[in-house]
């Protein structure tokens, strides 16, 4: 299996952080060093998360070693708003 195949398998999967309610949305794009996710339907929130923060993958959800506060502060597109 090639490296590209592995990354293609996570497209459209869910992304979560380490907090219980740290929903980072759905994986939309895999870049060289980042995973791009989008959360929401109307008020979309976009996150660019460094690959080195990946903590695991269970076949349905990609987990990142970050909290909701860290995602809001450091990884969210600045034109987005994080809902509480």
Secondary structure, 3 states (H helix, E strand, C coil): CCHHHHHHHCCCCEEECCCCCCEEEEEEEECCCEEEEEECCCCCEEEEEEHHHEEEECCCEEEECCCHHHHHHHHECCCCCCCC
